Structures are given as structure tokens and as C-alpha cells.
Amino acid sequence: MKWHSLQPGRSVFCAAMIITGLLLPTSHAAAQSSPSVAREILVEEVELAPVIVDGNILFSLRGVSSFPATLRAETVAERIDAVARDRSVALSDLRIVEAEDRTDIQAGEVRLVSLFDADASVEQLKQHHVLATILRERIAQAIERYRYERSRPYLVRQGVTSAIVLSLLVASLLVLRWLFQWLDRALERRLQVRLESLEAKSFKLLSAGELKSAWHGALWSLRFLIMVILIFVSAELVLDLFPWTRWFATATTGLLTEPLETMWSGIVRSLPGLGFIAVLFFVIRYALRLGQIFFSGVAWGTIRLAGFEQEWAWPTYRLLRMLVIAFALVIAYPYIPGSDSAAFKGISLFAGLLMSLGASSIVANSLAGYMLIYRRAFRVGDRIKVGDVVGDVVEMRQQLTHLRTPKNEEVTIPSSVILNSNVINYSARARQGGIILHTTVGIGYETPWRQVEAMLIEAANRTEGLLREPPPFVLHTALGDFCVTYEINVYCDQPQKIQLLYTALHRNILDVFNEYGVQIMTPNYEADAEEPKVVPPEKWYLAPAVQPGDRKT
């Protein structure tokens, strides 16, 4: 028999099995359908082990407690392998030697295997010498094949064949690359206009860019899959050509086909559930898109709801989206493949535990953020005070609120901190009649209070940026030991300019009291000075101060 004639057919058969394993479901028993495995299934409680020579299974042997089947099979395989390497042993030296309780197969004086009636019963034969005749032929063929596959003509021929296979692989990969590039350009030319039309008809629910990315991804995935198949089949064919690498080709094929068969069987069993999940995904996604369009209209003011503020639109959409996704997950959970397994439940429990331990602050800040939004404590652009921080609201998020202080510093405050703190909103009342700015001065008892009130009112009227209506007013806050404390109150509708308005008001108070020669005794007073502590007008603009009319431009 010419063993070289069987090699290409065997390689093609392996390649066909790989492709079939990717496309069609096959049973694990069929992939391992050797006579020894079939007999192992049929014979109960009998341990069998295959005798493997040069990567090929010759037959299977049973074992006993003192000589296990695996050890027996390995011993027989080593003896056959040693005889095959020894070319001084001719095939005609293989003979069958009968003994009282067994039949031996020998190569010269070397005993290869001993067969008993128990071995024959496994093969459903009555006598062990019949089994010995069959196995002698199998061993002879294996030795002949072993020696032929290590001969020079065979190795040269297989080397040429492997070079041809590798060349065809490189050429196929280049052609595949060119083909998919051409296909990608052709699809882009043909589908670009249709995609834009589809995007317009779907009211922007489907983006042309997303569809383009989808087909690019599909083409890349298909190309990658074909490349993997070509490389794997070529590698298996080349490795199977040589006896030293044939075992690796067989093992690699098993490593790939067995997981593929298992995954394919699992996918087939999970198809109904996966189909339900796919339909549910597209329904939920479309519903969320519609909700996004609706709340976008509310945010922009094109859709108006009675009693619903525009700034509530996006927080409400995010809250609704979270509830819808949670509801969809509850519905889809029973249909997820493996959801009823203990491993899946354990992982879910572990993930839930991590979330409960590590995300408590996140949940607290999220809930606090929603409460702040719907309570309308402040809005973007308002000047507020949280604790010791004063600033303008730049951005409101669920977790954080960003403030910009008058010193142009950005401060980030967690929502839970704001919820548990006293918040002063200067802008809320400024939009409804103005907020009151106030400052105090201490004036001696010898100065008439009516004069002091008039001077404070005049200073307020000189200050630009303050409201004239309601008019400013003065309060007498304290009758101290040495002075009377007066408080000037003015209205302002520009909370972002509070510091500047205070500065201008204080300047005008100093000017007016200096003009009328009244001494301000705040903060402390110990004794009457020889001269009033006022600045005469001629000293108002001492160097380096410059009068307004002399200011250089």
C-alpha cells in the first residue's frame, strides 16, 4: 500500500471538518468516531486506552488494576515505535506466537503486545488469536507508514507541497485584501445617497455615520474571519504533511473544533432567548430615541408642558432612561444564556455586592442631584453661597455642581454636600425686586442722626448700579458706649457685582462724610481727638492719586 497517496486526502478532509465545524452543528461523538471510542461507549465499566503511533490511533487496549490501560497502551506504542525506527527489522519478521492463555505479536524476538480473551471480548470476538491476526496487519501498516514518511523522496515531495500551500496562502491573503477594499469602495459609492435619504426619513433616529461604521465593521469582521480560516487550514495542512508535526496539527484541530462545537451547540440552544433579547433591545432603543427627541424639544422650548420647567428636561430624560433600561434588564434576564447557572448567579451576586459597597456615595450624590434640580434651589448662572464658598453656578450635574468664585476659581461641590448645607441664592431675589446690600458706620453722639441718615442716603444715591426703587433706607442698629451704629441698606439687582458695588458705596460714604466734616468712629473709639479725623477736600487727590479730569488715556 502507498501511504503517500492518503496524505492529501486526509488534509482536505481535516480542512472540510474545520469549515463544517464553523458553519454546521456537529456532535462531539461524531468528531471522535473511531472504533475504539465507539467500543468504549458500548462496553460498560471497561477502561480502554488508545495505542498511538506517529499521531495515528492503531487500536485500543483494556487494562487491569495492576496494569492500567493507559500504561499498557503507552508501553505497546513505545515498542512499536522502537521497531519502526530499527530498519534492520523487516516486516516479514512480524509473527504471531500462540501461548497457553494468550497470543503474542512479536517482531523477531521482541514482543510487541500480548492479547487475551478479555481483549477479544471488547472487540466482540470470541478468540484472541483472531484479534491478533487483525492487529498484526495494523502494526505492519503502521511500521511501513512510519518508515516511508521519513524517507528522503517523501520529505522532498512534502516540502514542495508545503511551499505551494504557503504561496497560495500569501496570494489568497493579498487577493482577499484587494477584494474587500474594492467591495468597501463600491458599497460606499452605491449606498451613500441612500443612507442620507434613510437618515432624513427616520427623523435622525438612524445616523448615516453610524450605518457606515456598521457596514465597515461587518466587512472587517468577515474579512478577519476568512483570514483566520485560511491561515488555520493552511497551517493544519502543512503541519499534517510531516510526521514530526502531525501530532501538533491534530491537537490544534481539536483545540479549535471542540470549543466551536460546544459554542455552536450553546448558540443553537440559546437562539430563542437571543432572538427575544434582540427584539427587546431594538424596541427599547427606539423608545429611548423617541424620548430623547421629545425631551430635546422640551429643553429647547419647542414643546411646552404646563408646570414643567425647561431645565428639568434632560434630568427627567436621564431618570426615565435609567428606569426603562432597568425594566428591560428585568425582562431580559431569564432569556440571557446561562442566567440559570450557579456561576452566573454567583457573579451577579458578587457584582451587586461590589456596587452596594463601592457606589453608595455615587447613589447618594445622584439622588441629591435630582432633588436639587427638581427643588429649583438654584439654576445655572445664579450667584449662590454654600458654606463658606460664594460663586456663580457654571454647571449642574447629578453628582457635582461647579461654581466659579469672584476670584475666577472653579469649585466643585458634591450634590450631597449641597443638600445638607444652607444655600443662599442671591440671584433668586435679585430677579424679584432686588437684594439688599448693607454696611455700617459708627458716628458720635454729637452728630445729629438726621444729618447722618441724609449723608448715608446721599452716598447711596451717588453709587452707580444700585436701584433707585425701592429707595435706600437707614437703620439704627445700636447705641454704643461712644457712638451710634448706623446701617445703610440699598437695593441691587446685579448679584455678580456685589463686591464692586460695596467698594463704590464705601468710597462714596468716605467722600460724603469728609465733605461735611463728620468723623467716622468705627471700629474703635477711645478718646476725642484734638482735630476731627477727616480728610479735607484739598488733600483728596494727594500723589500719586490723580483727579478724574487729569487722568491720562
PEQUI-V330708 format. One record per residue. N is the residue number from 1. RES is the residue in one small letter. OMEGA is omega in whole degrees, 0 to 359 (999 if undefined). Layout:
BEGIN
{{N RES OMEGA} {N RES OMEGA}}
END
This chain:
BEGIN
{{1 m 180} {2 k 185} {3 w 182} {4 h 181} {5 s 182} {6 l 188} {7 q 180} {8 p 179} {9 g 179} {10 r 180} {11 s 179} {12 v 179} {13 f 179} {14 c 178} {15 a 179} {16 a 180} {17 m 179} {18 i 181} {19 i 179} {20 t 178} {21 g 178} {22 l 187} {23 l 186} {24 l 176} {25 p 177} {26 t 181} {27 s 180} {28 h 180} {29 a 180} {30 a 180} {31 a 181} {32 q 188} {33 s 171} {34 s 181} {35 p 182} {36 s 181} {37 v 179} {38 a 179} {39 r 179} {40 e 178} {41 i 185} {42 l 185} {43 v 183} {44 e 173} {45 e 177} {46 v 180} {47 e 179} {48 l 177} {49 a 181} {50 p 172} {51 v 186} {52 i 178} {53 v 177} {54 d 178} {55 g 181} {56 n 177} {57 i 179} {58 l 179} {59 f 180} {60 s 180} {61 l 176} {62 r 180} {63 g 175} {64 v 184} {65 s 181} {66 s 181} {67 f 185} {68 p 183} {69 a 182} {70 t 180} {71 l 179} {72 r 181} {73 a 179} {74 e 180} {75 t 179} {76 v 180} {77 a 178} {78 e 178} {79 r 179} {80 i 180} {81 d 179} {82 a 178} {83 v 181} {84 a 179} {85 r 181} {86 d 184} {87 r 175} {88 s 177} {89 v 181} {90 a 178} {91 l 179} {92 s 179} {93 d 177} {94 l 182} {95 r 180} {96 i 181} {97 v 181} {98 e 173} {99 a 185} {100 e 185} {101 d 183} {102 r 174} {103 t 181} {104 d 171} {105 i 185} {106 q 171} {107 a 189} {108 g 179} {109 e 182} {110 v 177} {111 r 181} {112 l 183} {113 v 175} {114 s 184} {115 l 181} {116 f 178} {117 d 178} {118 a 176} {119 d 179} {120 a 181} {121 s 177} {122 v 179} {123 e 180} {124 q 174} {125 l 184} {126 k 185} {127 q 184} {128 h 179} {129 h 175} {130 v 177} {131 l 180} {132 a 178} {133 t 181} {134 i 183} {135 l 177} {136 r 179} {137 e 179} {138 r 180} {139 i 179} {140 a 179} {141 q 180} {142 a 179} {143 i 179} {144 e 179} {145 r 179} {146 y 183} {147 r 181} {148 y 184} {149 e 176} {150 r 178} {151 s 183} {152 r 180} {153 p 181} {154 y 182} {155 l 178} {156 v 180} {157 r 180} {158 q 175} {159 g 177} {160 v 179} {161 t 179} {162 s 177} {163 a 178} {164 i 181} {165 v 180} {166 l 177} {167 s 177} {168 l 178} {169 l 180} {170 v 179} {171 a 180} {172 s 179} {173 l 178} {174 l 178} {175 v 179} {176 l 178} {177 r 180} {178 w 183} {179 l 182} {180 f 174} {181 q 177} {182 w 180} {183 l 179} {184 d 179} {185 r 180} {186 a 179} {187 l 180} {188 e 178} {189 r 186} {190 r 189} {191 l 185} {192 q 181} {193 v 180} {194 r 179} {195 l 178} {196 e 177} {197 s 178} {198 l 178} {199 e 179} {200 a 181} {201 k 182} {202 s 180} {203 f 176} {204 k 177} {205 l 178} {206 l 181} {207 s 177} {208 a 178} {209 g 179} {210 e 179} {211 l 178} {212 k 177} {213 s 180} {214 a 182} {215 w 174} {216 h 178} {217 g 179} {218 a 178} {219 l 179} {220 w 180} {221 s 179} {222 l 179} {223 r 180} {224 f 180} {225 l 179} {226 i 179} {227 m 179} {228 v 180} {229 i 180} {230 l 181} {231 i 182} {232 f 181} {233 v 180} {234 s 179} {235 a 179} {236 e 179} {237 l 182} {238 v 181} {239 l 182} {240 d 182} {241 l 186} {242 f 184} {243 p 182} {244 w 182} {245 t 184} {246 r 181} {247 w 179} {248 f 177} {249 a 179} {250 t 180} {251 a 180} {252 t 178} {253 t 178} {254 g 180} {255 l 182} {256 l 187} {257 t 182} {258 e 175} {259 p 179} {260 l 178} {261 e 180} {262 t 180} {263 m 181} {264 w 178} {265 s 178} {266 g 179} {267 i 180} {268 v 179} {269 r 184} {270 s 184} {271 l 179} {272 p 179} {273 g 178} {274 l 177} {275 g 177} {276 f 180} {277 i 179} {278 a 179} {279 v 179} {280 l 180} {281 f 182} {282 f 178} {283 v 180} {284 i 180} {285 r 179} {286 y 178} {287 a 178} {288 l 177} {289 r 178} {290 l 177} {291 g 178} {292 q 178} {293 i 181} {294 f 182} {295 f 173} {296 s 176} {297 g 177} {298 v 181} {299 a 181} {300 w 178} {301 g 178} {302 t 174} {303 i 183} {304 r 177} {305 l 181} {306 a 178} {307 g 182} {308 f 182} {309 e 181} {310 q 182} {311 e 176} {312 w 190} {313 a 185} {314 w 173} {315 p 178} {316 t 178} {317 y 179} {318 r 178} {319 l 179} {320 l 178} {321 r 179} {322 m 180} {323 l 180} {324 v 179} {325 i 178} {326 a 178} {327 f 179} {328 a 178} {329 l 178} {330 v 179} {331 i 186} {332 a 187} {333 y 181} {334 p 183} {335 y 178} {336 i 180} {337 p 178} {338 g 182} {339 s 180} {340 d 181} {341 s 180} {342 a 180} {343 a 180} {344 f 180} {345 k 178} {346 g 179} {347 i 179} {348 s 179} {349 l 180} {350 f 178} {351 a 178} {352 g 178} {353 l 178} {354 l 180} {355 m 182} {356 s 181} {357 l 187} {358 g 186} {359 a 182} {360 s 179} {361 s 179} {362 i 179} {363 v 180} {364 a 179} {365 n 179} {366 s 179} {367 l 178} {368 a 178} {369 g 178} {370 y 180} {371 m 178} {372 l 181} {373 i 184} {374 y 175} {375 r 178} {376 r 178} {377 a 177} {378 f 179} {379 r 180} {380 v 181} {381 g 181} {382 d 171} {383 r 184} {384 i 175} {385 k 179} {386 v 185} {387 g 178} {388 d 184} {389 v 176} {390 v 180} {391 g 178} {392 d 180} {393 v 180} {394 v 184} {395 e 177} {396 m 176} {397 r 179} {398 q 185} {399 q 191} {400 l 171} {401 t 183} {402 h 178} {403 l 172} {404 r 184} {405 t 176} {406 p 176} {407 k 180} {408 n 175} {409 e 178} {410 e 181} {411 v 179} {412 t 183} {413 i 177} {414 p 183} {415 s 180} {416 s 177} {417 v 179} {418 i 182} {419 l 182} {420 n 182} {421 s 172} {422 n 182} {423 v 175} {424 i 180} {425 n 180} {426 y 187} {427 s 184} {428 a 179} {429 r 178} {430 a 178} {431 r 184} {432 q 176} {433 g 177} {434 g 176} {435 i 185} {436 i 169} {437 l 182} {438 h 175} {439 t 186} {440 t 173} {441 v 176} {442 g 183} {443 i 182} {444 g 182} {445 y 183} {446 e 180} {447 t 181} {448 p 182} {449 w 180} {450 r 178} {451 q 180} {452 v 179} {453 e 181} {454 a 179} {455 m 179} {456 l 178} {457 i 179} {458 e 178} {459 a 178} {460 a 181} {461 n 178} {462 r 186} {463 t 178} {464 e 177} {465 g 177} {466 l 179} {467 l 175} {468 r 175} {469 e 356} {470 p 184} {471 p 176} {472 p 179} {473 f 185} {474 v 175} {475 l 173} {476 h 189} {477 t 182} {478 a 170} {479 l 186} {480 g 180} {481 d 186} {482 f 184} {483 c 174} {484 v 180} {485 t 180} {486 y 179} {487 e 176} {488 i 181} {489 n 182} {490 v 182} {491 y 183} {492 c 176} {493 d 179} {494 q 185} {495 p 179} {496 q 182} {497 k 184} {498 i 182} {499 q 179} {500 l 180} {501 l 176} {502 y 180} {503 t 180} {504 a 179} {505 l 179} {506 h 178} {507 r 182} {508 n 177} {509 i 178} {510 l 180} {511 d 184} {512 v 181} {513 f 175} {514 n 180} {515 e 183} {516 y 174} {517 g 180} {518 v 183} {519 q 175} {520 i 187} {521 m 178} {522 t 9} {523 p 185} {524 n 179} {525 y 181} {526 e 181} {527 a 178} {528 d 178} {529 a 178} {530 e 178} {531 e 179} {532 p 180} {533 k 178} {534 v 179} {535 v 179} {536 p 184} {537 p 183} {538 e 179} {539 k 183} {540 w 186} {541 y 174} {542 l 181} {543 a 9} {544 p 180} {545 a 183} {546 v 178} {547 q 183} {548 p 181} {549 g 182} {550 d 184} {551 r 181} {552 k 178} {553 t 999}}
END
